[in-house]
Each structure stands twice: as C-alpha cells, then as structure tokens.
Amino acid sequence: MSFDGIVTHTVVTELEKKLIGGRIDKIYQPEKDEIWIHIRSKGSNYKLLISATSNNPRIYTTKNSKQNPATPPMFCMLLRKHLIGGTILNIKQLNLDRVISIDISSLDELGDPTEKTLTIEIMGKHSNIIFVEKSNNKIIDSIKRVSFDMSRVRQILPGNTYIFPPSQDKLNPLLSNKEEFIKLLKNEKPNTHIYKFFYFNYMGLSPFISKEICFNANLDIKRNINSLSTLDIENLYQNFNNFISKIKSQKFNPLYIKDSEGKILAFYSLDIHMFGEKNKIFLPTISEVLDIVYDSKDTFDRVSQKSQFIKKLVQTKLDRSLNKLSKQNNELIESKDREKYKIYADLISANIHNINTGLKSVSLPNFYDENMAELSIPLDKKLSAPENAQRYYKRYSKLKSRESLLKIQIKETKDEIEYLENVLISIEHSKHIDEIEEIRDELIKEKYIRDTSKDKIRRKRKNKSTFKPHHYISTDGLDIYVGKNNVQNEYITLKVARKDDLWFHVQGMPGSHVIVKRQNDEIPISTLEEAATLAAFYSKAKNSSNVSVDYTDKKNVKKAPSSKTGMVIYNNFKTINITPSQGKIDKIKSVD
C-alpha cells in the first residue's frame, strides 16, 4: 500500500472541490503528531484529518472521531489562536510531490486580515505539519521541530524561512511526452528492473503503481531494461501514457482490495489489476477509501505501540515464573529423594569412631541393604564425623518439611503462569486502545504494574467500566459472548451468564471464556460447534487443528478462592474437538 504523489494529487483535487471557501470552526490534536480541523463548507460539515506519524502520514476528510486530551497541546493552541474562524483560500500540491499547502485567511489580534499557510509534508519518518506566515514565508511553528542536530540540510524551527524539501531531480509525469520517455529509458542503467525505471525517473510514482504499469503492459517487473524490444518499449509507453491520461482527465476510480482472509491488501486512486478482479471495493471518493484503510491500520499501530510495554512486562514476569517453576520442580524431586540423606546420617553415626576428619568421602556397609553393600558417602572434609552426620540429618528434615511447602508453591506458580499466558493471549487479540487500557487496569489491580498518581487520576476521571465482550449470533439465533480479557472473562461468566447457560473453554490452555445464552433446554449442535470454534480461535490454540474444547453448564463453573481475575475451576463437562480458522469466524454473525 502506498500514499504516493498520485494519491496525494487525487486527495488535493477532492479537497479543492470540498473545502475552498470553507470556514474553520474547530481544531483538535488527539495525538502528538496529528491534527483534526472541523470545517463548514458549501452547506456541509467536514473533518480534515492531517497526520504526520512516521508509519501512516496522510491527509483526507474523515467521518470517524477520536478522543481528545483534556489539555490541548501547544501546537493545537497556536493553530486555534490564528486559524479559528479563518477561510480556506487555496489548496495546492507541489508539482506531483507529497507536499500540500493550505492557504488560510483570518484576522489577526488587531482585526486586520492576514494569510497563513499550513504545509503538510508526507515523507515517512520525516513527515511534518508546518505553520507558516505567508507574507514573509517565516515558520511560526511545526508539529515536529527539526534542529541542526537532527538535520544539517534543513531545519524546521520557529523564525526560520520555510523552504520546500530538496528536489530529487525527477520529472513530473503529467508533463511527460514520448520522446522524453524513450530518452530516459535509453539513459537508464541497462540492468535496472523495468518497474524501478518509473519511480527512479518520475515524481509521484511509487514502486506499487510502477509494478501495476508493467503488469498492464504484460511485462515481467524483474526484466532488465536492456532486454526490452522496440515493441516492448512501445507497449510500455502506451500503458504509462494511458495511466497518466486518466490522472490528467481526473478519471479517478478509488478502491481498496482485500485478500482471501478479508485483510486490506492495497488501495489506490485508480483501478488495480495485478491482484486479480476479486475482492475489490470501489467508493465514490478517495477520502472514503483512506478513511477505511487507515482507520484499521492506524488503530493497529496505536494498539501495538501502547501494548508493547505491557506485553514486554508480562513476558518478563512469565519467563521468571517459568524459571521459578523449573527450580521448584527440581527441588521437589530432590525432596522426594531425601531418604538417602537420612541413610547417610545413620551410617556415619554408626561408624563415628572409624571416620577421620579431613576425608572427602567414605565407603561404609549399608545395613539398610540386605546384602550389606558398600555405600560411598560424600563428606565435608572441614567437618568431623558427628558434624557430617548432623549436616545430613538437617538436610533430611529440611527437605521433608520443604516437600509440602513446595507443592503449595508449585500450584501458585502454575496458577500465575496460566494467568500471565491468558493476559498475553488477551493482548494478542486486542484491537482497540480501550481494550489495552482495560488490561492495564487489570494488571494494576493484580499489582503487576505500579499504580502511579497519573493512573489514579486517569481512573477517577474514567466512567464506570462498560464491558464490551465480543457478541455473536449463532446460526440458530442464540447469543454468544466471548471475553476479550481476564476482566471480561470473569464478567461474562460470573455476572452475565445464568446457571443454565452453556460455558466453553479450550482444554488445558489459556483462552477466552465463551457463553451461549440458553433459550430452551436443547442447544443445537451447530451452535455448539460455533461456540467451540470461538473458544478455540480466541485461545493459544488459534492456529492448531483438532482442538479440544470443554463445555458445561455455568452452574458447574466456580471461581477458586483467592484466585486471580478470570481464573475459574469447572467440572461435569463434555468435550468437543474443533479446528478454528478466520474463515469460520467470519461466517458467524457478529454484533460488535
């Protein structure tokens, strides 16, 4: 997927029609590198999203909304001061580059009209939103300040004169002709791949659309330039020219394409053929396409960033618990082998007068053995025989009392491992920021994360938690609920489910609780299979086959005393084997 110069051109063409002459009503900055401008234009309300994130820089009108911070950042306050009530005069693109300038007229503090420019640079990790005084081209501020230490080529700081990003000496394809095309082709290195020729020489073209041009010309993208015949070159130019002609005439056809699993594979301003003709979704505007594509992509990236700390912390705790369990099991094995230390002590005590101090070991007849076989006993050469005997008696007594304690500790460690693995599964399946926050609050409650004053304030401001587990409707019309994390697992099992509802959980692995709301005595096999599929899919066995899933009436499920959030015990269960897949999940009606 690529937000290239052509997509930028399409966005600018669309924004010109929608927003020029519009009035700026509100400005928000929900993220450190993203602003939203509310505009009233031509009788309609628009929300212009401008993002300078390193992963997903972009600009388009959106129908979505985002929660804003209680205190607006300084850059947001600056834009509000200068731009609220302003009128959008012009929106233009720098040649076919990913640089957009929005000219805005507003009144200054004395009530005099003044013009400002908001320049958006979509350049990966160097993306920026720069606020400029148009009269003298001086930078007022930017969403990302770039000092000399960060870039010796171009600094973006208040008071500096704004200059456009350095040109890459590429040609504007909208002004291209056949003679120029052939000349560039002949001057290119002979071993250059065909598709690379386009984005090496023409601005605004990405590797993605360069491959599409080659595909339409029926040429292998990995062929070298020197392998092209005269007919190949003619064919390649015709397809390139057809592509450029559609842009010139604004014959845009925005779409996004999904893969076989329903994930977004690509998007563009024009129809794309190299992925086949299936799973294409065409929409009236490029903003609608980008809104869908980047909403899911941006949410995924934000969730990944916010969950990284929690995931690392939980994984560290889990690794320590696994190491702890290994040591405890070794100690338990040793404690069960404690009888040998009592035998050592008894044999040494019976032969005290025959053992000299300073020996590393001694062989004594073992009177516990019917054949009185010699037994080699390790000794501490610094200790006398009575002291060595006493040392072994103490070790025996310690291991004897240690065994019962170890069994309790091993159970506690196993419970903690199960709990932490459940948390990791919950993080893996989290798709929204709120879900990550819910897991964070749970870990604070369980004392895995320190409850800072900021956390306390945040939770006081937060309304009473509204649990939103996955909600599905089975083929037979029955409600199925799936917990997204341990808190929700406990909620749907202990609060939502009635005693005669059916409860599902993958066997012997961490996973979500699943509840089927019973409407009559019998639950059809199709609903059982769908609920079991959900339990297997939202578990550690997600990618396994023939997964065992236990199910029982909710009345047979109990929360163990002093157990962690979401941990339960159950009995009187039946087992069904199922192979989960995304395809099967997609066929179950979702109410989320």
Backbone torsions as a table, in degrees:
resi	resn	phi	psi	omega
1	MET	NA	143.7	-174.1
2	SER	-150.4	125.2	172.2
3	PHE	-92.1	80.0	-173.7
4	ASP	-94.3	-170.2	-177.4
5	GLY	-65.3	-29.8	179.1
6	ILE	-70.5	-44.0	176.7
7	VAL	-62.8	-41.4	177.6
8	THR	-60.0	-42.7	178.5
9	HIS	-60.6	-41.6	179.2
10	THR	-64.8	-42.4	179.0
11	VAL	-62.6	-46.1	-179.1
12	VAL	-61.9	-43.3	177.7
13	THR	-57.8	-41.8	179.7
14	GLU	-69.1	-43.8	-178.7
15	LEU	-66.4	-34.5	177.2
16	GLU	-58.9	-43.6	-178.8
17	LYS	-69.8	-35.6	-174.9
18	LYS	-84.7	-43.5	-161.2
19	LEU	-109.3	-20.5	-178.5
20	ILE	-63.5	127.3	-174.8
21	GLY	93.9	-5.7	-178.9
22	GLY	-77.1	157.0	-178.6
23	ARG	-106.8	133.5	-180.0
24	ILE	-81.8	119.4	-177.8
25	ASP	-97.4	-45.4	-175.2
26	LYS	-142.6	153.8	175.4
27	ILE	-136.7	131.7	179.0
28	TYR	-129.8	157.8	174.7
29	GLN	-133.6	83.8	-176.2
30	PRO	-70.4	-24.4	178.7
31	GLU	-128.2	162.1	-176.7
32	LYS	-63.4	-21.5	-176.0
33	ASP	-126.4	31.1	-175.2
34	GLU	-149.2	133.2	175.5
35	ILE	-124.3	150.7	176.5
36	TRP	-122.2	126.6	-179.8
37	ILE	-114.7	120.9	177.5
38	HIS	-89.4	126.2	-173.1
39	ILE	-129.2	135.0	173.2
40	ARG	-102.7	116.5	-174.8
41	SER	-145.6	131.2	175.1
42	LYS	51.6	39.7	176.6
43	GLY	82.2	5.0	-179.7
44	SER	-127.4	157.5	176.3
45	ASN	-102.7	134.9	179.5
46	TYR	-128.1	149.9	172.5
47	LYS	-117.2	112.4	-179.9
48	LEU	-92.9	116.1	179.6
49	LEU	-95.5	125.4	176.5
50	ILE	-126.7	117.6	-176.3
51	SER	-123.1	136.2	176.7
52	ALA	-114.9	27.0	177.2
53	THR	-63.0	148.5	-179.1
54	SER	-68.2	-30.5	-178.1
55	ASN	-84.4	-42.0	-173.0
56	ASN	-132.6	59.4	177.1
57	PRO	-68.0	141.3	-174.3
58	ARG	-172.6	168.1	174.2
59	ILE	-151.8	133.9	176.6
60	TYR	-177.6	168.9	175.0
61	THR	-86.9	139.4	-175.2
62	THR	-124.3	153.2	173.8
63	LYS	-104.8	-2.0	178.6
64	ASN	-80.9	176.7	175.5
65	SER	-141.4	163.0	-177.2
66	LYS	-142.7	146.7	178.3
67	GLN	-72.3	134.6	-178.5
68	ASN	-101.5	151.2	179.4
69	PRO	-66.1	153.7	-179.4
70	ALA	-62.2	-36.1	178.1
71	THR	-114.9	118.5	-178.3
72	PRO	-64.9	141.7	175.5
73	PRO	-64.4	163.6	-175.5
74	MET	-61.8	-39.9	-179.2
75	PHE	-63.6	-38.8	177.8
76	CYS	-63.4	-44.7	179.8
77	MET	-62.2	-38.4	178.9
78	LEU	-63.3	-46.4	179.3
79	LEU	-63.2	-40.0	178.5
80	ARG	-60.9	-43.6	-177.9
81	LYS	-59.2	-41.6	-173.0
82	HIS	-94.8	-27.1	-168.0
83	LEU	-111.6	-21.0	-179.9
84	ILE	-59.4	128.8	-177.5
85	GLY	87.3	-5.5	-179.5
86	GLY	-74.8	162.9	-179.8
87	THR	-114.3	135.0	179.2
88	ILE	-78.9	118.5	-176.4
89	LEU	-93.4	-38.0	-172.6
90	ASN	-157.5	146.9	174.0
91	ILE	-133.8	119.4	-176.6
92	LYS	-140.0	156.2	179.4
93	GLN	-107.1	142.1	176.1
94	LEU	-76.8	104.7	-175.8
95	ASN	50.8	-120.7	175.1
96	LEU	-120.4	25.6	-179.6
97	ASP	-84.1	171.0	-179.1
98	ARG	-91.4	52.0	178.2
99	VAL	-128.0	123.2	-176.5
100	ILE	-121.9	136.0	176.6
101	SER	-117.7	129.4	177.5
102	ILE	-114.7	113.9	178.9
103	ASP	-89.4	131.7	-175.2
104	ILE	-131.5	131.6	176.9
105	SER	-101.9	131.1	178.5
106	SER	-150.0	176.0	179.9
107	LEU	-97.8	138.9	177.7
108	ASP	-83.4	-171.8	-175.0
109	GLU	-64.2	-22.3	179.5
110	LEU	-94.4	0.8	179.5
111	GLY	86.7	8.8	178.8
112	ASP	-88.7	144.7	179.0
113	PRO	-68.6	140.6	179.3
114	THR	-145.4	154.0	-179.6
115	GLU	-115.9	133.6	175.7
116	LYS	-122.4	158.0	177.4
117	THR	-125.3	129.5	173.4
118	LEU	-103.4	112.1	-177.0
119	THR	-105.0	127.9	-179.0
120	ILE	-110.5	121.2	178.3
121	GLU	-110.3	113.9	-179.5
122	ILE	-99.7	94.2	-172.5
123	MET	-141.0	50.9	177.7
124	GLY	59.8	-129.5	-177.1
125	LYS	-69.4	-14.1	178.5
126	HIS	-95.9	8.6	-179.2
127	SER	-60.0	149.2	-176.6
128	ASN	-158.2	159.7	172.1
129	ILE	-122.8	115.6	-170.2
130	ILE	-118.7	129.1	-178.0
131	PHE	-102.2	120.0	-169.4
132	VAL	-126.1	141.2	170.7
133	GLU	-79.9	115.1	-171.3
134	LYS	-67.1	-33.8	-174.6
135	SER	-62.1	-36.2	-179.0
136	ASN	-123.6	4.1	177.5
137	ASN	60.1	28.2	178.2
138	LYS	-90.1	140.9	178.6
139	ILE	-74.4	125.5	174.6
140	ILE	-83.0	-47.8	173.9
141	ASP	-172.9	176.4	178.5
142	SER	-146.7	159.8	-178.8
143	ILE	-71.7	-23.2	173.7
144	LYS	-131.1	117.0	176.5
145	ARG	-84.3	134.9	-178.3
146	VAL	-117.3	109.0	-178.1
147	SER	-87.7	175.4	178.4
148	PHE	-62.9	-34.3	179.1
149	ASP	-65.4	-28.5	-178.7
150	MET	-86.5	-33.5	179.5
151	SER	-152.7	122.2	177.9
152	ARG	-84.3	-14.9	-177.3
153	VAL	-81.9	-42.7	-170.8
154	ARG	-152.5	114.4	179.1
155	GLN	-99.5	138.2	176.6
156	ILE	-114.7	95.1	-176.7
157	LEU	-140.1	149.9	177.6
158	PRO	-54.2	134.0	179.3
159	GLY	94.6	-21.8	177.6
160	ASN	-72.6	153.2	172.5
161	THR	-76.4	132.3	-178.8
162	TYR	-79.6	130.3	172.7
163	ILE	-126.2	147.3	-179.1
164	PHE	-68.2	158.4	176.9
165	PRO	-56.4	150.5	-178.2
166	PRO	-57.0	138.2	178.1
167	SER	-72.0	145.8	179.5
168	GLN	-99.0	13.5	179.0
169	ASP	56.6	39.7	175.4
170	LYS	-103.5	158.9	-177.6
171	LEU	-93.2	149.9	176.0
172	ASN	-79.6	115.6	-176.7
173	PRO	-64.5	-22.1	179.7
174	LEU	-69.9	-17.6	180.0
175	LEU	-108.5	10.6	-174.1
176	SER	-79.4	160.3	172.9
177	ASN	-140.0	173.9	-173.2
178	LYS	-65.3	-42.9	-178.3
179	GLU	-60.8	-43.7	179.0
180	GLU	-64.2	-41.0	179.0
181	PHE	-58.4	-49.8	-177.8
182	ILE	-66.1	-38.4	178.7
183	LYS	-62.5	-44.9	178.6
184	LEU	-62.5	-39.2	-178.9
185	LEU	-64.2	-41.3	-179.5
186	LYS	-70.7	-30.4	-178.6
187	ASN	-84.1	-11.4	-180.0
188	GLU	-73.0	153.2	178.2
189	LYS	-60.0	135.1	-173.1
190	PRO	-59.2	-31.9	-176.2
191	ASN	-91.2	9.4	177.7
192	THR	-70.5	136.0	175.2
193	HIS	-64.6	146.2	-173.6
194	ILE	-55.8	-48.3	-173.6
195	TYR	-66.0	-28.9	179.9
196	LYS	-69.1	-26.8	179.1
197	PHE	-55.0	-39.8	-174.9
198	PHE	-67.2	-52.1	-176.3
199	TYR	-82.7	-10.6	170.7
200	PHE	-73.2	-30.0	-170.3
201	ASN	-112.5	-22.9	-175.8
202	TYR	-119.0	131.4	178.2
203	MET	-72.9	151.5	176.5
204	GLY	86.7	-12.8	-178.7
205	LEU	-97.4	129.5	179.0
206	SER	-96.6	164.9	173.6
207	PRO	-55.5	-34.7	-178.5
208	PHE	-59.9	-54.4	-176.7
209	ILE	-74.2	-25.1	175.7
210	SER	-64.4	-38.8	176.7
211	LYS	-67.2	-37.0	179.1
212	GLU	-64.1	-40.0	178.2
213	ILE	-61.8	-43.8	177.6
214	CYS	-63.8	-40.8	179.1
215	PHE	-61.0	-45.0	-179.7
216	ASN	-65.6	-26.1	177.1
217	ALA	-86.1	1.8	-179.6
218	ASN	59.1	39.9	179.1
219	LEU	-119.1	136.6	177.8
220	ASP	-65.5	126.2	-175.9
221	ILE	-63.3	-22.5	-176.8
222	LYS	-91.4	0.4	174.5
223	ARG	-67.5	147.2	177.7
224	ASN	-84.0	156.7	-178.7
225	ILE	-59.8	-38.9	-176.0
226	ASN	-69.8	-6.8	179.2
227	SER	-91.9	-4.0	-176.3
228	LEU	-79.4	133.9	174.4
229	SER	-86.3	172.5	177.7
230	THR	-59.9	-38.8	178.9
231	LEU	-67.5	-39.2	177.3
232	ASP	-61.9	-42.9	-178.8
233	ILE	-64.5	-42.0	178.9
234	GLU	-62.4	-44.0	179.6
235	ASN	-63.7	-41.8	-179.0
236	LEU	-64.7	-42.8	-179.9
237	TYR	-65.5	-41.3	-179.5
238	GLN	-59.8	-41.6	179.2
239	ASN	-70.7	-37.4	175.7
240	PHE	-63.6	-44.7	-178.9
241	ASN	-65.9	-37.7	176.9
242	ASN	-62.4	-41.2	179.0
243	PHE	-63.1	-46.4	-179.0
244	ILE	-67.3	-35.9	-179.7
245	SER	-62.6	-38.0	178.4
246	LYS	-64.2	-37.2	179.7
247	ILE	-70.2	-44.3	179.8
248	LYS	-59.4	-40.8	-177.5
249	SER	-88.0	3.7	178.0
250	GLN	58.0	37.2	176.6
251	LYS	-88.1	62.3	-177.8
252	PHE	-76.6	148.5	179.0
253	ASN	-141.6	71.4	-172.3
254	PRO	-60.2	139.5	179.4
255	LEU	-155.7	163.8	164.6
256	TYR	-132.3	154.7	-173.6
257	ILE	-122.7	135.6	177.9
258	LYS	-105.0	153.9	174.0
259	ASP	-88.2	-174.5	-175.4
260	SER	-65.0	-21.4	179.9
261	GLU	-96.0	5.0	177.2
262	GLY	88.9	2.2	178.6
263	LYS	-83.2	145.4	-178.5
264	ILE	-71.2	123.2	-174.8
265	LEU	-96.3	-38.8	-176.4
266	ALA	-162.3	164.0	172.8
267	PHE	-147.9	158.4	175.0
268	TYR	-168.3	174.0	-179.8
269	SER	-82.0	-22.7	-178.3
270	LEU	-123.2	163.2	-179.8
271	ASP	-61.8	141.0	-179.2
272	ILE	-117.6	135.3	-174.9
273	HIS	-113.9	-16.1	-171.1
274	MET	-70.7	-12.8	177.0
275	PHE	-99.7	8.6	-176.8
276	GLY	92.5	-177.0	-174.4
277	GLU	-106.7	4.3	-179.8
278	LYS	-94.6	161.9	173.9
279	ASN	56.9	34.0	175.3
280	LYS	-96.4	134.9	176.3
281	ILE	-121.8	110.6	178.8
282	PHE	-93.2	138.9	178.4
283	LEU	-130.1	156.9	-174.8
284	PRO	-61.9	-33.7	-176.1
285	THR	-130.6	156.0	177.8
286	ILE	-67.8	-30.2	178.5
287	SER	-63.1	-39.4	178.8
288	GLU	-64.3	-40.3	177.4
289	VAL	-63.9	-49.9	-177.6
290	LEU	-64.6	-34.0	179.5
291	ASP	-61.0	-43.3	179.8
292	ILE	-71.1	-46.9	-176.2
293	VAL	-62.6	-50.2	-173.3
294	TYR	-82.0	-21.7	176.1
295	ASP	-61.8	-47.3	179.1
296	SER	-71.3	-39.7	-178.0
297	LYS	-68.3	-44.6	-178.4
298	ASP	-67.2	-41.3	177.8
299	THR	-60.9	-43.3	178.9
300	PHE	-59.7	-45.7	-178.9
301	ASP	-65.9	-42.2	180.0
302	ARG	-64.5	-42.8	178.9
303	VAL	-62.9	-42.5	179.7
304	SER	-60.9	-43.0	-179.8
305	GLN	-65.1	-45.9	-176.9
306	LYS	-71.8	-27.5	-177.9
307	SER	-86.9	-12.8	-175.0
308	GLN	-58.3	-47.8	-179.4
309	PHE	-62.0	-46.7	-178.0
310	ILE	-63.4	-44.4	-178.5
311	LYS	-62.7	-42.1	179.5
312	LYS	-64.7	-43.2	179.9
313	LEU	-62.3	-46.8	-178.5
314	VAL	-65.2	-40.9	179.9
315	GLN	-63.9	-39.0	177.5
316	THR	-62.9	-45.9	178.1
317	LYS	-61.5	-40.2	-179.8
318	LEU	-65.4	-44.4	179.0
319	ASP	-60.4	-40.6	178.8
320	ARG	-65.6	-40.0	-180.0
321	SER	-66.8	-38.1	178.1
322	LEU	-65.4	-41.6	176.3
323	ASN	-64.3	-40.8	178.5
324	LYS	-61.6	-42.5	179.7
325	LEU	-64.1	-39.9	178.8
326	SER	-61.1	-44.6	178.7
327	LYS	-65.0	-41.9	-179.9
328	GLN	-63.5	-40.2	178.3
329	ASN	-65.4	-39.0	177.5
330	ASN	-64.6	-40.7	177.5
331	GLU	-64.8	-37.0	179.3
332	LEU	-65.3	-40.9	177.2
333	ILE	-62.0	-42.6	179.7
334	GLU	-65.3	-39.3	-178.6
335	SER	-66.4	-32.5	178.4
336	LYS	-73.2	-19.0	179.2
337	ASP	-97.7	22.5	-172.9
338	ARG	-71.7	-22.2	-175.8
339	GLU	-57.8	-30.0	-178.3
340	LYS	-63.7	-32.2	-179.3
341	TYR	-70.5	-32.3	176.3
342	LYS	-68.7	-38.8	177.5
343	ILE	-64.7	-43.9	177.0
344	TYR	-55.3	-48.5	-177.0
345	ALA	-62.7	-44.0	-179.5
346	ASP	-62.9	-42.8	-178.1
347	LEU	-68.3	-39.5	177.5
348	ILE	-65.1	-43.1	-179.5
349	SER	-61.7	-36.2	-179.3
350	ALA	-74.8	-15.4	-176.7
351	ASN	-127.6	31.4	-175.2
352	ILE	-55.5	-42.4	-174.5
353	HIS	-74.9	-11.7	-179.1
354	ASN	-100.2	1.4	-176.0
355	ILE	-114.9	121.5	179.5
356	ASN	-89.6	151.8	176.4
357	THR	-70.9	144.1	177.0
358	GLY	104.2	-5.2	179.5
359	LEU	-80.9	144.4	176.0
360	LYS	-84.3	-25.0	178.0
361	SER	-161.4	166.0	178.7
362	VAL	-147.7	143.1	176.9
363	SER	-104.4	123.1	-177.4
364	LEU	-128.8	148.0	176.3
365	PRO	-66.1	129.8	-177.6
366	ASN	-89.6	103.5	-177.2
367	PHE	-76.4	-2.3	172.4
368	TYR	-84.9	-12.9	178.8
369	ASP	-97.4	134.0	-175.6
370	GLU	-63.6	-23.6	178.8
371	ASN	-96.1	3.1	-179.3
372	MET	52.5	41.9	-179.0
373	ALA	-66.3	148.3	178.4
374	GLU	-67.7	138.0	179.3
375	LEU	-123.6	124.5	179.3
376	SER	-84.4	125.0	-176.1
377	ILE	-118.0	121.9	176.5
378	PRO	-66.9	140.5	179.5
379	LEU	-126.4	153.8	169.9
380	ASP	-90.3	111.7	-172.7
381	LYS	-65.0	-15.3	178.9
382	LYS	-82.0	-13.8	-176.1
383	LEU	-106.1	154.1	175.3
384	SER	-78.2	172.6	179.9
385	ALA	-59.8	-48.9	178.5
386	PRO	-59.8	-37.0	-179.2
387	GLU	-69.1	-36.6	176.6
388	ASN	-66.3	-39.5	178.0
389	ALA	-63.4	-44.1	-179.9
390	GLN	-63.9	-36.0	178.8
391	ARG	-62.1	-42.4	179.2
392	TYR	-70.7	-35.1	176.8
393	TYR	-63.2	-41.6	-179.7
394	LYS	-65.5	-41.0	178.7
395	ARG	-64.4	-40.2	178.2
396	TYR	-60.8	-48.2	-178.8
397	SER	-63.7	-40.4	-179.6
398	LYS	-64.0	-44.6	-179.6
399	LEU	-67.9	-32.0	179.4
400	LYS	-64.8	-45.6	179.1
401	SER	-76.0	-27.3	-178.8
402	ARG	-68.8	-31.3	-175.6
403	GLU	-59.7	-48.7	-178.4
404	SER	-65.8	-37.0	178.2
405	LEU	-68.8	-39.3	179.6
406	LEU	-62.4	-39.0	179.6
407	LYS	-61.3	-38.1	177.7
408	ILE	-69.3	-44.7	-178.0
409	GLN	-66.5	-38.0	179.0
410	ILE	-63.6	-40.8	177.0
411	LYS	-62.4	-43.1	179.2
412	GLU	-63.3	-41.2	179.7
413	THR	-66.6	-41.6	177.6
414	LYS	-62.6	-40.1	178.3
415	ASP	-63.1	-40.7	179.5
416	GLU	-66.8	-40.1	177.8
417	ILE	-61.7	-44.5	178.8
418	GLU	-60.8	-42.5	-179.6
419	TYR	-64.4	-47.7	-178.2
420	LEU	-65.3	-36.7	176.5
421	GLU	-65.2	-36.6	175.7
422	ASN	-62.8	-40.0	178.9
423	VAL	-63.4	-42.8	178.9
424	LEU	-62.2	-40.5	177.1
425	ILE	-63.2	-40.6	179.1
426	SER	-62.5	-41.9	178.7
427	ILE	-63.5	-42.6	-179.4
428	GLU	-59.6	-36.4	-176.8
429	HIS	-92.4	-0.2	-179.0
430	SER	-73.4	133.2	-178.7
431	LYS	-120.5	-6.8	-177.6
432	HIS	-133.6	153.4	-179.1
433	ILE	-59.2	-41.0	-178.6
434	ASP	-58.4	-35.2	-179.6
435	GLU	-68.3	-38.6	177.0
436	ILE	-66.5	-40.4	177.9
437	GLU	-62.6	-37.6	179.5
438	GLU	-65.0	-40.2	177.4
439	ILE	-66.4	-40.0	178.8
440	ARG	-61.8	-45.1	178.5
441	ASP	-61.7	-37.9	178.3
442	GLU	-63.0	-42.7	-179.7
443	LEU	-68.9	-30.9	173.7
444	ILE	-66.2	-44.0	179.3
445	LYS	-60.6	-39.1	-179.9
446	GLU	-85.4	4.0	174.4
447	LYS	67.3	30.1	172.4
448	TYR	-89.7	-25.0	176.5
449	ILE	-120.7	136.4	-179.8
450	ARG	-68.4	135.1	-179.0
451	ASP	-84.7	92.8	-179.5
452	THR	-76.7	166.9	179.8
453	SER	-61.8	-33.8	178.8
454	LYS	-64.2	-40.7	178.2
455	ASP	-62.7	-42.0	-178.2
456	LYS	-62.6	-44.7	179.6
457	ILE	-63.1	-42.6	-179.2
458	ARG	-60.7	-41.5	-177.7
459	ARG	-74.9	-28.3	176.3
460	LYS	-68.4	-37.6	179.3
461	ARG	-71.1	-29.4	-174.7
462	LYS	-69.7	135.7	176.8
463	ASN	-67.8	167.1	178.1
464	LYS	-55.1	129.9	-172.6
465	SER	-56.2	129.4	175.1
466	THR	-106.2	103.6	-176.4
467	PHE	-69.4	132.2	179.7
468	LYS	-128.0	76.2	177.1
469	PRO	-68.1	164.3	173.0
470	HIS	-60.2	138.2	179.8
471	HIS	-126.5	121.5	179.0
472	TYR	-122.9	158.5	172.7
473	ILE	-117.2	122.6	-177.8
474	SER	-71.3	168.5	177.4
475	THR	-55.6	-30.2	-178.4
476	ASP	-92.5	8.9	175.5
477	GLY	83.3	15.3	-179.7
478	LEU	-93.7	143.4	178.2
479	ASP	-75.6	133.0	176.5
480	ILE	-124.5	128.5	179.3
481	TYR	-115.7	138.2	-178.8
482	VAL	-127.0	122.2	178.3
483	GLY	-70.2	138.0	179.6
484	LYS	-89.9	-17.4	-179.8
485	ASN	-157.3	-179.3	-176.2
486	ASN	-61.8	-38.0	179.2
487	VAL	-62.9	-46.0	179.7
488	GLN	-69.6	-35.2	175.9
489	ASN	-56.8	-48.0	-180.0
490	GLU	-65.7	-37.5	-178.5
491	TYR	-65.0	-50.4	-176.2
492	ILE	-71.3	-30.0	-178.6
493	THR	-78.5	-43.7	-173.5
494	LEU	-97.2	-18.7	-177.2
495	LYS	-112.8	-43.8	-174.5
496	VAL	-82.9	-45.7	-173.8
497	ALA	-71.6	138.4	170.9
498	ARG	-87.4	166.8	-174.0
499	LYS	-64.1	-25.4	-178.9
500	ASP	-97.3	1.6	174.1
501	ASP	-71.8	160.0	-176.5
502	LEU	-98.6	134.8	-176.8
503	TRP	-114.1	134.7	-177.9
504	PHE	-124.4	147.2	173.9
505	HIS	-159.9	139.8	177.3
506	VAL	-60.4	144.6	-173.8
507	GLN	-81.2	123.9	171.6
508	GLY	68.3	18.9	-179.6
509	MET	-141.4	158.5	173.7
510	PRO	-70.4	143.5	179.8
511	GLY	-179.8	177.3	-178.2
512	SER	-78.3	151.1	169.1
513	HIS	-80.6	141.4	178.1
514	VAL	-127.2	131.5	-179.0
515	ILE	-118.9	130.7	170.8
516	VAL	-107.5	121.1	179.9
517	LYS	-78.3	117.0	-176.1
518	ARG	-78.5	133.9	176.3
519	GLN	-106.8	-23.8	175.5
520	ASN	-147.8	-173.6	-173.4
521	ASP	-66.3	-39.9	-174.9
522	GLU	-103.7	133.0	174.0
523	ILE	-104.1	120.8	-175.6
524	PRO	-57.9	152.4	-178.4
525	ILE	-61.4	-33.5	179.8
526	SER	-62.5	-40.0	177.8
527	THR	-68.9	-39.6	176.9
528	LEU	-57.9	-44.6	-178.0
529	GLU	-67.5	-38.7	179.4
530	GLU	-67.2	-41.9	178.4
531	ALA	-65.5	-40.5	178.3
532	ALA	-65.7	-37.4	177.1
533	THR	-61.9	-42.5	177.9
534	LEU	-64.1	-41.9	179.8
535	ALA	-64.2	-38.7	179.8
536	ALA	-72.9	-39.6	-177.4
537	PHE	-66.6	-43.0	179.5
538	TYR	-90.1	54.4	-179.6
539	SER	-151.3	-179.3	178.3
540	LYS	-67.9	-18.5	-177.8
541	ALA	-92.6	18.4	-174.8
542	LYS	-51.1	-40.4	-175.6
543	ASN	-101.6	14.9	-179.7
544	SER	-97.2	168.9	176.9
545	SER	-117.5	156.9	178.8
546	ASN	51.6	53.3	-176.7
547	VAL	-82.5	134.3	178.0
548	SER	-84.6	124.5	178.7
549	VAL	-121.8	124.6	177.7
550	ASP	-88.1	146.3	173.8
551	TYR	-145.0	148.5	-177.8
552	THR	-160.4	167.1	174.1
553	ASP	-64.7	147.2	-178.1
554	LYS	-60.1	-27.8	-179.1
555	LYS	-63.2	-17.6	179.4
556	ASN	-91.8	4.5	-178.6
557	VAL	-108.7	126.6	-178.0
558	LYS	-131.5	148.9	173.2
559	LYS	-85.3	125.5	-179.3
560	ALA	-68.0	143.6	178.8
561	PRO	-57.9	136.5	176.6
562	SER	61.9	17.8	-179.4
563	SER	-83.8	162.0	-179.3
564	LYS	-75.4	168.9	-177.5
565	THR	-56.2	128.4	175.5
566	GLY	84.6	-3.7	-178.9
567	MET	-89.3	125.0	-177.7
568	VAL	-134.1	168.2	171.8
569	ILE	-124.1	151.8	-178.3
570	TYR	-148.1	160.4	178.8
571	ASN	-147.1	-178.6	-179.6
572	ASN	50.9	48.7	-175.2
573	PHE	-107.0	160.9	171.5
574	LYS	-113.8	164.8	-177.3
575	THR	-128.5	137.6	175.9
576	ILE	-126.5	139.6	179.2
577	ASN	-100.5	136.0	-173.8
578	ILE	-147.7	150.0	173.7
579	THR	-111.7	108.8	-176.4
580	PRO	-78.4	154.9	174.0
581	SER	-160.1	158.0	178.8
582	GLN	-62.4	-36.5	179.6
583	GLY	-60.3	-42.1	179.3
584	LYS	-67.1	-38.3	179.3
585	ILE	-64.6	-40.8	-178.5
586	ASP	-63.1	-25.6	-178.9
587	LYS	-79.9	-15.1	178.0
588	ILE	-87.0	128.9	-176.3
589	LYS	-64.2	124.1	-179.9
590	SER	-101.3	139.7	178.3
591	VAL	-106.8	2.7	-178.1
592	ASP	-60.7	NA	NA
